[in-house]
Amino acid sequence: MQLILKRLTAKITESESDQQSSGSVSIDDVVDHDFVPHISGDEAYHVIGHPGADGGVPTEQIARLQMPEDNLICSDMRSTHHKAQIKVSDIPNVLHDLEHSVKVLSLDCFDTLLWRKTATPSDVFAVLAEDPVARRLEITPHQRISAAARAYRAKRLENRSGEIDIGDIYRLFTSLSGEERELLAEAEIRAEMNVCFAFSPFVELIRLAHTRGIKIVIVSDTYLREDELTRLLTRHLPADVMRAISKIYCSVDHGTSKSHGLFRVVIEQCGVPAAQILHIGDNDVADAQAPQKLGLRALHFQPFDREVADFLRLQHAASSLIVFEQPAPEALVLPCYSPFRPLFSVAKLRPYAPETVIGYMSFGPVLYAYARFLMDEVAALQKQGKRVRVLFLLRDAYLLSAACEAYTGKSVGKLVRIRRFVAIAASFKNRADVDYYISGISPEFFNLHSIAKQLLLPPDVTELLIRIARQSDDPRRAFHQSLHDDDVMELILKNSFALRGRMMRYMSKQLGLEEGDTVVLADTGYHGNTHQYLARTFKDEMKVDIMSRYVVASDEPYHAANSKALFTSSWWN
């Protein structure tokens, strides 16, 4: 026992002596060795923890280690705490001032060259959970995340590198066979292929660099092997861009991360001085601070302004609470998608302006989705040989019309003023039609004056009917019975017939509807009463097919036939 203690004490003394005698500080001294091993993209941030601007290396320590010649601060780039930063608007010009001094362009992969349609990288595991293989084996996102965390811990105990591959992760699913683990690993790569896409500004930068004779490499902290990441890049990059990439460096293949030693491998294999390599990536520590310490020119890519980043964070927090028709616990594994992030990155937005926060970033994606939905529906109907007429019901559908025009680049359909009141009032052809309308009124909305007005009864008749009804113990029932009086019913049907005639003339002359047309009513929703009553009234008389396409619609059993919605939910909120 005493021998063991003496040997350990001597080792500690020797280590302290070596540190004091060395006047240099290596990158391993700057970056915390206990830093949680990286995961593809910024997955570690969401899964385990990631040192951000306030939690990584102390700023004063970085500043002390940086030499002036190591810094790359171009006149058109932002610099904070001696770290060069670029945004999307800087990308096209990033090589302009460096054309003759940069021989190698190094790009990070995830969240730089490749982006995901999901709100966070960990949402990919929810997409994976929907894969037939994962569903059959009952694999949940939590299991996948937990297995990765344990695999990283095990690898650090084994060889201190902390670099694992996808096989290491699935080997921890001990209840599965080897074949099942391989199937899951392949399913995860397929899931990544389905959610990833190339970020076009960096695609164009690669093309520009290639035309100038600059070598291009990809450097990624990832558990994917080079051949696996190559598959992913090949799936999403144009062929000429893929051919321009000379080498792909994956941390797992070299047993070290960007923060610890991967850039040393890049420098050695590229065969050029470190100062002639320009690296760009989204992680402040791994893509900026670490390569700068080795003498590389490094730019920290910031895809979003602070306001947009805050918006996306809050949007993700809110969207994770919204679950349509999914009872827990299934609701907990639904992936959160955020496919419009690249647009928010590229767009020049006014910070916190109403048209930015409410319009462009909140309603904008919904309006875009509806425009695609409606135009796809119209195209499908036209493919069936139908003559389609799109009518946007004012006032609510005005923005929908504008969105469709922006989406297609041309005018779509017509703006029409057909109020629900008019559609209902023109629908009374017989007593059954009146009873159908009355039956659709909930007790809390049963207002005698409003009902009489909807039935087109004159004010003097309305007052008499209400006075009679209020003399009864059941005014609602008495009022309904009074409507069945022959004289009252005749007056209702007569006024409705006259209104129906005016509407038919309006629809024929002003809207240009012809026999055999397929009318698509575009509106925001919710119950679709206007469509329901117009279809009951005019489908047979005008010999037109009437359908509706809404933004959101209820799931009530009495909704009109031929109606669809972008969102359908039974949730009233």
C-alpha positions in Angstrom: 0.0 0.0 0.0 2.8 2.4 0.9 4.6 1.6 -2.3 1.5 2.5 -4.4 1.1 5.8 -2.6 4.8 6.7 -3.1 4.6 5.9 -6.9 1.4 8.0 -7.3 3.0 11.0 -5.4 6.1 10.8 -7.6 4.0 10.9 -10.7 2.1 13.9 -9.5 5.4 15.8 -8.7 6.8 14.9 -12.1 3.7 16.2 -13.9 3.7 19.5 -12.0 7.4 20.0 -12.7 6.9 19.4 -16.4 4.1 22.0 -16.6 6.2 24.6 -14.7 9.3 24.1 -16.9 7.3 24.4 -20.2 6.9 28.0 -21.4 4.4 27.0 -24.2 0.8 26.2 -23.9 -0.7 23.5 -26.2 -4.2 23.4 -27.5 -4.8 20.5 -25.1 -4.2 23.0 -22.3 -6.7 25.4 -23.6 -9.5 23.0 -24.3 -11.0 21.1 -21.4 -10.3 17.4 -21.6 -13.4 16.7 -19.7 -15.5 18.4 -22.4 -18.3 16.0 -23.3 -17.4 14.2 -26.6 -18.9 15.8 -29.7 -21.8 14.5 -31.6 -22.6 15.2 -35.2 -23.6 18.9 -35.6 -24.6 20.5 -32.4 -26.2 17.4 -31.0 -24.2 17.5 -27.9 -25.8 20.8 -27.0 -29.2 19.2 -26.9 -28.3 15.8 -25.6 -25.5 16.2 -23.0 -24.2 19.7 -22.8 -22.1 22.0 -24.8 -19.8 24.8 -23.7 -21.1 27.9 -25.4 -19.9 31.5 -25.3 -20.3 31.7 -21.6 -19.2 28.1 -20.7 -16.2 27.1 -22.7 -12.7 28.5 -22.5 -12.2 31.8 -20.6 -12.1 34.7 -23.1 -9.0 36.3 -21.4 -7.1 33.0 -21.7 -7.9 32.8 -25.4 -6.9 36.4 -26.0 -3.6 35.8 -24.2 -2.7 32.8 -26.4 -3.7 34.4 -29.7 -1.0 36.1 -31.7 -1.9 39.1 -34.0 -0.8 37.2 -37.1 -3.1 34.4 -36.2 -6.2 36.5 -36.4 -8.2 36.9 -39.6 -10.3 40.1 -39.4 -11.4 41.3 -42.8 -12.8 44.8 -43.2 -16.3 43.5 -44.0 -16.4 40.9 -41.3 -17.5 41.3 -37.7 -14.9 40.6 -34.9 -15.7 40.0 -31.3 -13.2 39.1 -28.6 -10.5 38.7 -31.2 -12.4 35.9 -33.0 -13.4 36.5 -36.7 -17.0 35.9 -37.3 -19.0 35.8 -40.5 -22.7 35.7 -41.4 -24.4 34.5 -44.5 -24.0 37.9 -46.3 -20.2 37.6 -45.8 -19.8 34.2 -47.5 -19.7 35.3 -51.2 -16.8 37.6 -50.4 -14.9 35.5 -47.9 -12.2 34.6 -50.5 -11.9 38.1 -52.0 -9.2 39.4 -49.8 -7.5 36.0 -49.3 -7.3 34.7 -52.8 -3.5 34.5 -52.9 -2.9 33.5 -49.3 -5.3 30.6 -49.0 -4.5 27.3 -50.6 -7.0 25.1 -48.8 -10.6 25.8 -47.9 -11.8 23.6 -45.0 -15.5 23.5 -44.1 -17.4 22.0 -41.2 -20.1 19.7 -42.3 -23.2 19.7 -40.1 -25.0 23.1 -39.6 -22.5 24.6 -42.1 -22.4 22.8 -45.4 -25.3 20.4 -44.5 -28.3 21.6 -42.6 -31.2 19.6 -41.2 -35.0 20.2 -41.7 -35.5 19.4 -38.0 -35.5 22.0 -35.2 -32.6 20.2 -33.4 -30.2 17.4 -34.3 -31.7 15.2 -31.7 -35.0 15.4 -33.5 -33.4 13.1 -36.1 -33.8 10.3 -33.6 -37.6 10.9 -33.5 -37.5 10.6 -37.3 -35.5 7.4 -36.9 -38.1 6.1 -34.5 -40.7 6.3 -37.3 -38.6 4.0 -39.5 -40.2 0.6 -40.0 -37.1 -1.1 -38.6 -37.0 1.1 -35.5 -40.8 0.7 -35.0 -40.6 -3.1 -35.3 -37.8 -3.1 -32.7 -39.5 -0.5 -30.6 -36.5 1.9 -30.5 -37.2 5.2 -28.9 -35.3 8.5 -29.2 -34.4 8.3 -25.5 -32.8 4.9 -26.0 -30.7 6.1 -29.0 -29.5 9.2 -27.0 -28.8 7.2 -23.9 -26.8 4.6 -25.9 -24.6 7.3 -27.5 -23.8 8.9 -24.1 -22.8 5.6 -22.7 -20.7 4.7 -25.7 -18.8 7.9 -25.4 -18.1 7.3 -21.7 -17.0 3.7 -22.5 -14.6 4.8 -25.3 -12.9 7.4 -23.1 -12.2 4.7 -20.5 -10.9 2.4 -23.3 -8.5 4.7 -25.1 -9.2 8.3 -23.9 -10.1 9.5 -27.4 -13.8 9.5 -26.9 -14.3 8.9 -30.6 -17.0 6.4 -31.4 -18.6 5.2 -34.6 -22.3 4.3 -35.2 -21.6 0.7 -34.6 -20.3 1.5 -31.1 -23.7 3.1 -30.3 -25.8 0.2 -31.4 -23.6 -2.4 -29.8 -25.1 -1.2 -26.5 -28.6 -2.4 -27.6 -27.7 -5.8 -26.1 -31.1 -7.3 -26.5 -30.8 -7.1 -30.3 -29.0 -9.4 -32.7 -26.0 -8.3 -34.7 -28.1 -8.2 -37.8 -30.7 -6.0 -36.1 -28.1 -3.6 -34.9 -26.7 -3.2 -38.5 -30.2 -2.6 -39.8 -30.7 0.2 -37.2 -27.4 1.8 -38.1 -28.4 1.8 -41.7 -31.9 3.2 -40.8 -30.2 6.1 -39.0 -28.1 7.0 -42.0 -31.2 6.9 -44.1 -33.0 9.2 -41.6 -30.1 11.6 -41.8 -30.3 11.5 -45.6 -34.0 12.3 -45.5 -33.7 15.4 -43.2 -30.4 16.9 -44.4 -30.0 19.4 -47.2 -27.1 21.4 -48.6 -26.9 25.1 -47.6 -26.5 26.8 -50.9 -24.2 29.7 -49.9 -21.5 27.2 -49.0 -22.2 25.1 -52.1 -21.5 28.2 -54.2 -18.4 29.0 -52.1 -17.0 25.6 -52.9 -17.6 26.2 -56.6 -15.9 29.6 -56.4 -12.9 28.1 -54.5 -12.5 25.3 -57.0 -12.4 27.8 -59.9 -9.6 29.6 -58.2 -7.5 26.4 -57.7 -8.1 26.2 -54.0 -8.2 22.7 -52.5 -11.4 21.9 -50.6 -11.7 19.6 -47.6 -14.5 18.7 -45.2 -13.6 18.4 -41.5 -16.3 17.1 -39.2 -16.6 16.0 -35.6 -18.9 12.9 -36.2 -19.5 9.3 -35.4 -20.0 8.7 -39.1 -17.1 7.1 -40.9 -15.7 8.8 -44.0 -17.6 6.4 -46.4 -20.8 7.0 -44.5 -20.4 10.8 -44.5 -19.5 10.6 -48.2 -22.8 8.9 -48.9 -24.6 11.6 -47.1 -22.8 14.4 -48.9 -23.2 12.7 -52.3 -26.9 12.5 -51.7 -27.3 16.2 -51.3 -24.4 18.0 -53.1 -24.4 18.6 -56.8 -22.0 16.3 -58.7 -19.6 19.0 -59.6 -19.4 20.2 -56.0 -18.8 16.7 -54.7 -16.0 16.2 -57.3 -14.4 19.4 -56.1 -14.0 18.0 -52.5 -10.5 16.5 -52.2 -10.8 14.9 -48.8 -13.3 14.3 -45.9 -11.8 14.2 -42.4 -14.1 12.5 -39.8 -13.0 12.6 -36.2 -13.9 9.0 -35.6 -11.5 7.8 -38.4 -8.5 9.7 -36.8 -9.4 9.1 -33.1 -9.4 12.8 -32.3 -11.7 15.7 -32.5 -11.3 19.2 -34.0 -10.8 20.6 -30.5 -8.0 18.1 -29.7 -5.9 17.2 -32.7 -7.9 16.6 -36.0 -6.6 19.9 -37.5 -3.0 18.7 -36.9 -3.9 15.8 -39.2 -5.4 18.2 -41.8 -2.3 20.4 -41.8 0.1 17.4 -42.2 -1.9 15.8 -45.0 -2.7 19.0 -46.9 1.1 19.7 -47.1 0.7 23.5 -46.8 1.5 25.9 -43.9 -1.3 26.3 -41.4 -1.7 30.0 -42.3 -2.7 29.0 -45.8 -5.7 26.9 -44.6 -9.0 28.7 -44.1 -11.5 26.8 -42.0 -15.2 27.9 -41.5 -17.7 26.3 -39.1 -20.5 27.0 -36.7 -18.9 25.9 -33.5 -17.0 28.7 -31.7 -14.6 26.3 -29.9 -14.1 23.5 -32.4 -14.2 25.6 -35.6 -12.7 28.9 -34.5 -10.7 28.8 -31.3 -9.1 25.4 -31.8 -7.8 25.9 -35.4 -6.6 29.4 -34.6 -4.3 28.1 -31.9 -2.6 25.9 -34.6 -2.1 28.9 -36.9 -5.0 28.3 -39.2 -7.2 31.1 -40.5 -10.5 30.3 -38.9 -13.9 32.0 -39.2 -16.8 31.3 -36.8 -20.0 31.0 -38.9 -23.0 32.6 -37.2 -26.1 31.5 -39.2 -28.5 33.8 -37.3 -28.7 37.1 -35.6 -29.5 37.0 -31.9 -33.1 37.9 -32.5 -33.7 35.1 -35.0 -31.9 32.6 -32.8 -34.1 33.6 -29.8 -37.2 33.3 -32.0 -36.2 29.8 -33.2 -35.5 28.7 -29.6 -38.9 29.9 -28.4 -40.6 28.4 -31.5 -39.1 25.1 -30.8 -40.1 25.2 -27.1 -43.6 26.1 -28.1 -43.9 23.5 -30.9 -42.8 20.7 -28.6 -46.0 21.4 -26.6 -48.3 21.2 -29.6 -49.3 17.6 -30.4 -52.1 17.0 -32.8 -54.3 14.0 -32.0 -51.5 12.1 -30.4 -52.0 10.7 -26.8 -49.0 10.5 -24.6 -46.6 8.8 -24.5 -46.5 8.6 -28.3 -46.7 12.4 -28.5 -43.3 12.6 -26.8 -41.4 11.1 -29.8 -42.8 13.3 -32.5 -40.0 15.2 -34.3 -40.1 18.9 -34.4 -39.4 20.3 -37.8 -38.0 23.7 -38.7 -37.3 23.7 -42.5 -37.4 27.5 -42.9 -34.2 28.2 -40.8 -32.0 28.7 -44.0 -34.5 31.4 -45.2 -34.3 33.2 -41.9 -30.5 33.0 -42.1 -30.4 34.5 -45.6 -33.2 37.1 -45.4 -32.3 40.6 -44.4 -34.8 41.1 -41.6 -35.6 44.1 -39.4 -35.0 42.9 -35.8 -38.1 42.5 -33.7 -40.2 44.4 -36.3 -43.9 43.2 -36.4 -43.5 42.2 -40.1 -40.5 40.1 -39.2 -41.7 38.3 -36.0 -45.4 38.1 -36.8 -45.3 38.1 -40.6 -42.2 36.6 -42.1 -41.2 34.2 -39.4 -44.5 33.2 -37.9 -47.3 33.4 -40.5 -44.9 33.3 -43.5 -44.1 29.5 -43.2 -47.8 28.8 -42.8 -48.8 30.9 -45.8 -46.1 29.3 -47.9 -47.2 25.8 -46.8 -50.8 26.6 -47.7 -49.9 28.0 -51.1 -48.0 24.8 -51.9 -51.0 22.8 -50.5 -53.6 24.6 -52.6 -51.5 24.7 -55.8 -50.8 20.9 -55.5 -54.6 20.3 -55.1 -55.4 22.4 -58.1 -52.8 20.6 -60.2 -54.2 17.2 -59.1 -57.7 18.3 -60.1 -56.6 19.6 -63.5 -54.8 16.4 -64.1 -58.2 14.7 -63.8 -59.4 16.9 -66.6 -61.4 19.3 -64.4 -61.8 23.0 -65.2 -60.8 24.5 -61.9 -62.0 28.0 -60.7 -60.3 29.1 -57.4 -62.3 31.6 -55.4 -60.7 33.3 -52.3 -63.4 34.2 -49.8 -62.8 37.7 -48.5 -61.9 39.0 -46.0 -60.0 36.2 -44.4 -58.6 34.7 -47.6 -56.9 37.9 -48.8 -53.5 36.9 -47.4 -54.0 33.4 -48.8 -54.5 34.9 -52.3 -51.4 37.0 -51.9 -49.3 34.0 -50.8 -50.4 32.0 -53.8 -49.6 34.8 -56.1 -46.1 35.1 -54.5 -45.6 31.4 -54.7 -46.6 31.0 -58.4 -45.5 34.4 -59.6 -48.9 35.0 -61.2 -52.4 35.8 -60.3 -54.4 32.8 -58.9 -58.2 32.7 -59.0 -60.5 35.6 -57.9 -61.2 37.5 -54.8 -65.0 37.2 -54.0 -67.3 38.5 -51.3 -69.6 35.7 -50.3 -70.4 36.0 -46.7 -71.5 33.1 -44.6 -74.7 35.0 -43.8 -75.6 35.2 -47.5 -74.7 31.6 -48.2 -77.0 30.4 -45.4 -79.8 32.9 -46.2 -79.9 31.7 -49.8 -80.1 28.0 -49.0 -83.8 27.8 -47.8 -85.7 25.9 -50.4 -88.1 24.0 -48.1 -89.0 23.4 -44.5 -86.2 20.7 -44.2 -83.6 23.4 -45.1 -84.9 25.7 -42.3 -84.9 22.8 -39.8 -81.3 21.9 -40.8 -80.1 25.4 -40.1 -81.9 25.6 -36.7 -80.5 22.2 -35.7 -76.9 23.4 -36.2 -77.3 26.2 -33.6 -75.8 25.4 -30.2 -78.0 26.3 -27.2 -75.6 29.0 -26.0 -75.8 30.7 -29.3 -79.6 30.4 -29.7 -80.5 34.1 -30.1 -84.0 34.7 -31.4 -83.3 38.0 -33.1 -80.2 36.7 -34.8 -82.0 33.6 -36.1 -84.9 35.7 -37.5 -82.5 38.0 -39.2 -80.7 35.0 -40.8 -84.1 33.7 -42.0 -84.6 37.1 -43.7 -87.7 37.8 -41.7 -88.8 41.5 -41.6 -88.3 43.3 -38.3 -92.0 43.7 -37.6 -92.7 40.0 -38.1 -89.6 39.1 -36.0 -91.0 41.1 -33.0 -94.3 39.5 -33.2 -92.9 36.0 -33.3 -90.6 36.7 -30.4 -93.4 38.1 -28.3 -95.4 35.0 -28.9 -92.5 32.7 -28.1 -91.8 34.5 -24.8 -95.3 33.8 -23.6 -94.5 30.1 -23.6 -92.6 28.1 -21.0 -90.2 27.1 -23.7 -89.5 30.1 -25.9 -87.1 28.3 -28.2 -89.5 25.5 -29.0 -92.4 28.0 -29.4 -90.4 30.1 -31.8 -89.4 27.1 -33.8 -93.1 26.0 -34.1 -94.0 29.5 -35.2 -91.6 29.3 -38.1 -93.5 26.3 -39.3 -96.7 28.3 -39.8 -97.6 28.3 -43.5 -97.5 32.1 -43.8 -94.1 32.5 -42.0 -92.5 29.6 -43.9 -93.7 31.0 -47.2 -92.2 34.4 -46.4 -88.9 32.7 -45.5 -88.7 30.7 -48.7 -89.8 33.6 -50.9 -87.1 35.9 -49.6 -84.5 33.1 -49.8 -85.5 32.4 -53.4 -85.0 36.0 -54.4 -81.6 36.2 -52.8 -80.6 32.9 -54.4 -81.5 34.3 -57.8 -79.2 37.3 -57.3 -76.4 35.1 -56.1 -76.7 32.9 -59.2 -76.5 35.9 -61.5 -73.5 37.2 -59.5 -71.7 33.9 -59.8 -72.5 33.5 -63.5 -71.7 37.0 -64.7 -69.2 38.4 -62.2 -67.3 35.3 -61.5 -67.7 33.7 -64.9 -68.8 30.3 -63.6 -70.1 27.9 -66.1 -71.8 24.5 -66.1 -69.3 21.7 -65.4 -66.8 24.0 -63.5 -65.0 22.7 -60.4 -65.1 25.5 -57.8 -62.4 25.5 -55.2 -63.3 27.8 -52.2 -60.0 29.0 -50.5 -60.4 30.2 -47.0 -58.9 30.0 -43.5 -61.7 27.7 -42.1 -62.7 26.5 -39.4 -66.1 24.7 -39.7 -66.6 25.4 -43.4 -70.2 26.6 -43.1 -70.0 28.8 -46.2 -68.9 25.8 -48.4 -71.5 23.6 -46.8 -74.4 25.8 -47.6 -73.2 26.9 -51.0 -72.8 23.2 -52.0 -76.3 22.4 -50.7 -77.7 25.3 -52.7 -75.9 25.7 -56.0 -74.3 22.3 -56.8 -77.4 21.0 -58.6 -78.9 24.3 -59.7 -75.8 25.6 -61.4 -74.4 22.1 -62.2 -71.0 22.9 -60.7 -68.8 20.9 -58.3 -68.0 22.9 -55.2 -65.2 22.0 -52.9 -63.0 23.8 -50.3 -59.4 23.9 -49.3 -58.8 25.5 -45.9 -55.8 26.3 -43.7 -57.4 24.6 -40.7 -60.7 22.7 -40.4 -62.6 21.1 -37.6 -63.3 17.3 -37.5 -67.0 17.7 -37.0 -69.0 14.8 -38.6 -71.2 17.3 -40.6 -68.4 19.0 -42.5 -69.0 19.5 -46.2 -67.9 16.8 -48.6 -64.9 17.5 -50.8 -63.3 19.7 -48.2 -59.7 19.4 -47.2 -57.4 21.4 -44.9 -53.7 21.9 -44.4 -54.3 21.3 -40.7 -57.1 19.2 -39.3 -57.4 19.0 -35.6 -60.1 18.3 -33.0 -58.3 20.6 -30.6 -60.3 23.8 -30.1 -57.2 25.7 -28.9 
